[in-house]
Amino acid sequence: IDLSGCLSQWDSVDDRVIAEAVDVVLVEIGPWDAVDIHLADGRTVSVGDPTGRALVEESYRSFAEGVIAAGARIVWVTPADTHLGWGEVDDPLNDPVRWTALREIVDALQDELDITQIDLPGWLESTALPGPEARPDGVHLAEGLDERFVVEAVAPALAATADLVAAGS
C-alpha cells in the first residue's frame, strides 16, 4: 500500500475549520497510520522506524498546527494496539512498537500544543473488556460498546473542550 499521498491528506482541514466556524476537531486514527510506508527511494519503513516516525510526526504536527491556527481545539482519541486475529494472524499491524510510537507522537502533541486526549486503551482496560469481547476484529469496538465509549468518554471530552472554547481558553 502506498501511503505517500496520505501524509498531506489533512491539509484542507484547516480551511474547513475557518469556513464552517468549527470550534473542536475530533481525531481518531485507525490501522492505516500503522501500515508500512513505501518511500520514494524504494525503502519500506513503519512509524516504528525513525524515518517513518519522522514522517508521521511531521504530518500530525502540521495538521494540528493548521487546525489550531485556524481557531479550533483538538480532541484526539489515543489509539489502542491492533490485534488482527487475536494471535491467529501474523500481521505487521499487530506490532505493539508501531502503536507505542503513534501514542508517543500524540502525547508529544498534547504536551506541546495543548491537545486533549481521550485514552481509548485506558478506557478499554477500565471496562474489563480489553480483548476480543471489546474488539472482535481486533480493531473496531463491538456493537454497543462503541456507543458506550462515545457516551462515557468522547462526549464528556468534547463538552469540556467546548466549554474551554466558550470561556476563551
Secondary structure as UniProt FT lines:
FT   HELIX           4..12
FT   HELIX           13..19
FT   TURN            20..21
FT   STRAND          24..28
FT   HELIX           31..34
FT   STRAND          37..38
FT   TURN            40..41
FT   STRAND          44..45
FT   TURN            47..48
FT   HELIX           50..69
FT   TURN            70..71
FT   STRAND          73..78
FT   HELIX           84..87
FT   HELIX           92..94
FT   HELIX           96..113
FT   STRAND          116..119
FT   HELIX           120..126
FT   TURN            127..128
FT   TURN            132..134
FT   TURN            136..137
FT   TURN            143..144
FT   HELIX           145..149
FT   HELIX           150..154
FT   HELIX           155..166
FT   TURN            167..168
//
